[in-house]
Amino acid sequence: MVSFEEDGSWSMSFAGAGFLALYHVGATQCMKERAPRLISGARRFYGSSSGALQALGIVTGKPVEFCCSHLLGMVRVIKGLSLGIFHPAFAPIEHITWALQESLPADAHILASKQLGISLTRWSDNKNVIVTEFATRDELIQAMVCSIYLPFYCGVIPPEFRGERYVDGALSNNMPLEDKNSTITVAPFPGKQDICPQSPLAGMHEFQVTRTRFQFYLKNIFRAYYAILPPSPEVLADICRQGYLDTLRFLERRRLTKEPILWTLASMEPPAPAKGPQDGASDESKKAGLPDNWEVPNVLVKDVPNFEQLSPELEAALRKAGRKKSGFWASFRRSNLGQVMTYLLLPCTLPVEFVFFRSRRLLAWLPDAPRDLRWVQGVLWDLVQELFSRSKAQFLVAFRYLTSISPAAPPRQRGLASPAN
């Protein structure tokens, strides 16, 4: 169990969650508002894929408005494309790389080397690597690009970091940490993490995928689906708010808040004593007169009629980030007539858009083309050698089996005497 007695005795780990990373934004905002010591006193922030982006935002001091605007901004771009993520204009790596280059401070690599741990998956052997030291700002950005690079979803040639090819860290270790007993784990999927949604079904079967435990039921499967194919901005905003509420539940269970806010939201009755051992109460909780053992209710977003009273800053950031573009053309494209015309004109517009966006990416790829082509050539040559060695081994086994069988002797004919001399 995580102890909060001394600063630097705990860390945080954010699971890779794709577009559901807004859950991490809500969780982080709750800690900043209700228990800022958890952020300021943490030894290190680990993350995988989109969780690494949230960890980087904490280390570099990015506000909640920045995180919400970039995540929901990408979702709005996808929703504006006729084919969604299958449209040729969809380029998540380009979008994230541009955002990092524009927003990270000049000393981001120095800040990250002190407190950040990024999970990567090495392409050559599928082993997990956690990077904690960064020589330059560009090296930090490249490590982040490798951590979020999902093969075939983001491209076909993995990016390079320090002479090695790496892909999404969630494929090998979706919950990076140094010591599970001193790390606060955060994930938007119900399971055994410290901060996560509560399962509506008790005793649900669980399974572990890349060191992250999931509960197997339909709603959780849809959450994994939303991580790759984002839902509407309104649904993602509610996921962000749920991250705030689930973190508040964690803080109240660990006696890190001054008052039982969730009990106020759930009912007006005072907290009831809980059965069984509970976490030790903090000094603030004892001063507030809370009982030694008390249960914490699970509050959902639908149970909070006015979320702005709970967190005005988070609600303002979500509303600003989810605000739709104004103007005649934007309104027309969102209308039913505009949607119908978009799909009717798709056979004419799609080939032009395909050529335009592919040509632009080709021009941007030309400086790296020789190195990438040499890598592709090496991968193909290794594949040919492996297929040849396996075929040769199988042929030798079959040949040895055939040669080990001795020829059968000719059968003797019955009733025939040996010829006379």
PyMOL commands that set and color helices and strands:
alter all, ss='L'
color gray80, all
select helices_A, chain A and resi 18-34+37-40+50-59+64-80+84-86+92-103+108-115+137-148+169-171+180-182+218-228+233-253+261-266+283-287+301-303+307-310+312-321+328-334+336-344+346-403
alter helices_A, ss='H'
color red, helices_A
select strands_A, chain A and resi 11-14+45-48+116-122+128-131+160-161+164-168+183-186+206-209+212-215
alter strands_A, ss='S'
color yellow, strands_A
deselect
rebuild
show_as cartoon
